[in-house]
Structure formats: C-alpha cells, structure tokens
C-alpha cells in the first residue's frame, strides 16, 4: 500500500491515525463482531477487515517506490516432538499464525520477540535464537501495510506440550503442528512463507 493519499502532516505529527481504505478519511473505529475485529468508518460506513493505521508506536517506513512497510518479530515455539505452537487470529490476516507482532521504535527485534511471545501466549523465561531476517512483500496486516520485514526466532529448548498457553485478544484455538501439518492448514501468508523457506532450519534445535 502507498500513502500518497495522506495529508503530508500525517506522516510526521506523531499522532495515531486510522484512515478508511474506502473514503480515505481519518474516521475508523475498531469493533469486535463475534470473535473478529473490524474497521468501521464513521463517515462512509465502510466495514472492512483493515484500515490504514499510522502509529508512532510501530516501526514503519516507506521504500523508494512509496510502499508502506512494517517491522515484525515472530517466534516459533517448538516442543520435544518437533511440533510448533500455532493459534487462530481474530484480526486480519485471518488463519493460523505464530506468536508475532510489530516492533516498536524503542526496542530491538530481540526485545520485541520476547515481548510478543509473552503478550500473545503468556510464555516467559525461554531462550530464543534468531533464525532469519527476511522481507515479505505481499504480507498484509490489519493496519494497512502490505509488506513486512520479519525477524524470525525459535525457542532454544523444547517447550513442554502441556505448557499453559494464555492467548491474548488476537488469538483463539491453540494447535501444536509439525511444519508439514501446518502447511496443509489455513495459515497466514507470512507464516506459509516462513515455513516454506525455513522449515528445515526450524527442525534443528
């Protein structure tokens, strides 16, 4: 997504903006319908899975072609049987995902990975190793970016499969799956990309 329809001051005023993707007005409210989060425009009434969100608490930029990018950290939590922790997302993009989220400007990707793991699953105290740094064009999120720079991590030690998982508001239905099992499920675009390219690396503790 490109930001060419925005007023110039919106890119540097340090304020959170929620723009409707239909009428381009800063007029979106987020509502939960069932278990899913929706963007509803107060001006035109458009009801969508997404909006364009500019948030100074999220690390973002535009590239030389004007594409809007976010930076993300995600963690593959592995058990002793070679399975990984997945859960269903309640916000776009829908499908099975791993614990992951946007990197904040004040933190490193390593710090973001630890924070997101705790916030999304309640899992703490596990060492993480860095697996990959990879850009994924075409990876859309509910905040309007269609491209993300991913920092991918894996738990160093196998996690007990009966570990207590306390999902946050963006997740339901915990599943433990091998990479091949996950690739045969409805998984998010980014997670499919990561499993396709890095499943052999992830298989090694």
C-alpha positions in Angstrom: 0.0 0.0 0.0 1.2 3.5 -0.8 0.5 6.6 1.4 0.1 9.0 -1.5 -3.5 10.0 -0.5 -2.5 11.2 3.0 -2.0 14.8 4.0 1.8 15.4 4.5 1.5 16.4 8.1 0.0 13.0 9.0 3.4 11.3 8.3 5.2 13.3 10.9 2.8 14.7 13.5 3.3 11.8 16.0 -0.4 11.2 16.3 -2.2 7.8 15.8 -4.4 7.9 12.7 -6.9 5.4 11.4 -7.8 6.0 7.8 -10.7 4.3 6.0 -9.4 2.4 2.9 -12.6 3.4 1.1 -13.1 7.1 1.6 -9.6 7.9 2.9 -10.9 9.8 5.9 -9.3 9.6 9.4 -12.6 8.2 10.7 -12.2 4.5 11.6 -13.5 2.8 14.7 -12.5 -0.7 15.6 -15.3 -3.1 16.7 -15.4 -6.7 17.6 -18.0 -8.8 15.8 -18.2 -12.3 17.1 -14.5 -13.1 17.6 -13.2 -10.9 14.8 -12.0 -7.3 14.8 -13.5 -5.0 12.2 -12.7 -1.4 11.0 -15.9 0.6 10.6 -15.8 4.1 9.1 -17.9 6.8 10.9 -18.1 8.8 7.6 -18.9 6.4 4.8 -20.0 3.4 6.8 -17.5 1.1 5.1 -17.0 -2.1 7.1 -13.6 -3.8 6.5 -11.1 -6.2 7.9 -8.4 -3.4 7.6 -7.7 0.2 7.8 -4.6 2.3 7.2 -3.1 2.9 10.7 -0.2 5.3 11.2 1.1 4.7 14.7 4.3 6.3 16.2 4.5 3.2 18.5 5.1 0.9 15.5 8.3 0.9 13.4 7.3 1.8 9.9 8.7 3.4 6.7 8.1 3.8 3.0 10.5 2.5 0.5 11.8 4.1 -2.7 8.6 3.2 -4.5 6.4 4.6 -1.8 5.4 1.2 -0.4 4.3 1.2 3.3 6.4 -1.3 5.4 6.2 -2.5 9.0 8.8 -4.4 11.0 7.7 -7.6 12.8 9.2 -10.2 15.2 7.8 -13.7 15.4 8.6 -16.8 17.4 8.3 -20.5 16.6 7.7 -22.3 19.9 8.9 -25.9 19.5 8.0 -28.9 21.6 10.1 -32.1 22.0 8.1 -33.9 19.2 9.1 -31.3 16.6 5.7 -29.6 16.6 5.2 -25.8 16.8 2.6 -23.6 18.5 0.0 -22.1 16.3 -3.2 -20.3 17.0 -6.1 -18.8 15.0 -6.1 -15.0 14.6 -9.1 -12.9 15.5 -7.8 -9.9 13.4 -6.7 -9.7 9.8 -4.9 -11.6 8.4 -7.1 -14.5 9.4 -5.7 -18.0 9.7 -3.2 -19.9 11.8 -0.2 -17.9 13.0 2.7 -18.0 15.4 3.3 -15.5 18.3 4.3 -12.3 16.4 3.8 -8.6 16.4 5.1 -5.2 15.3 8.5 -4.0 16.6 8.3 -0.7 18.5 10.7 2.1 17.7 12.2 2.0 21.2 13.0 -1.7 21.2 15.2 -4.2 19.3 13.7 -7.1 17.4 15.1 -9.4 20.1 13.2 -7.5 22.7 10.1 -7.4 20.6 10.1 -11.2 20.1 10.3 -11.8 23.9 7.5 -9.2 24.5 5.2 -10.6 21.8 5.7 -14.2 23.0 4.6 -13.2 26.5 1.7 -10.9 25.4 0.2 -13.4 22.9 0.8 -16.7 24.8 1.8 -16.0 28.4 5.0 -18.0 27.8 8.1 -16.5 29.6 11.6 -17.5 30.5 12.6 -19.3 27.3 15.8 -18.5 25.5 15.3 -17.6 21.8 17.6 -17.9 18.9 17.5 -15.8 15.7 16.6 -17.8 12.7 16.2 -15.3 9.9 15.7 -11.7 8.8 13.5 -11.7 5.7 11.4 -9.1 3.9 7.9 -10.4 2.8 6.2 -8.2 0.2 2.5 -9.1 -0.1 2.2 -9.8 3.7 -0.8 -7.6 4.6 -1.9 -6.7 8.1 -5.0 -5.0 9.6 -3.0 -1.7 10.0 -2.8 -1.4 6.2 0.8 -2.4 5.4 1.2 -4.9 2.6 4.9 -5.6 3.2 6.7 -6.6 6.4 10.3 -7.1 7.4 10.3 -10.2 9.6 12.7 -11.1 12.3 12.2 -14.9 13.0 13.1 -16.6 16.2 12.8 -20.1 17.7 12.8 -21.3 21.3 16.2 -22.8 22.0 14.9 -25.5 24.4 11.9 -27.7 23.6 8.8 -26.4 25.4 6.6 -28.9 27.1 3.5 -29.5 25.0 1.3 -29.2 28.1 2.7 -25.7 28.9 0.0 -23.3 29.9 -0.8 -21.0 26.9 -2.8 -17.9 27.8 -3.8 -16.4 24.5 -4.3 -12.6 24.2 -7.3 -10.9 22.4 -5.8 -11.6 19.0 -5.8 -15.4 19.3 -8.1 -18.5 19.8 -7.7 -22.2 19.5 -4.1 -23.4 20.2 -2.7 -26.1 18.0 0.6 -28.0 18.1 1.6 -28.9 14.5 4.6 -30.0 12.5 5.6 -27.7 9.7 4.1 -30.1 7.1 0.9 -30.3 9.0 0.6 -26.6 9.3 1.2 -26.1 5.6 -1.9 -28.2 5.0 -4.0 -25.9 7.2 -5.3 -22.4 6.5 -2.3 -20.4 7.7 -1.4 -16.8 7.1 0.5 -15.6 4.1 3.6 -14.8 6.2 3.7 -18.0 8.2 3.3 -20.0 5.0 6.3 -18.1 3.5 8.4 -18.7 6.6 7.6 -22.4 6.8 8.2 -22.9 3.1 11.7 -21.4 3.3 12.9 -22.2 6.8 11.2 -25.4 8.0 14.5 -27.3 7.6 16.3 -24.7 9.8 13.5 -24.8 12.3 13.8 -28.6 12.6 17.2 -28.2 14.2 17.3 -27.2 17.9 
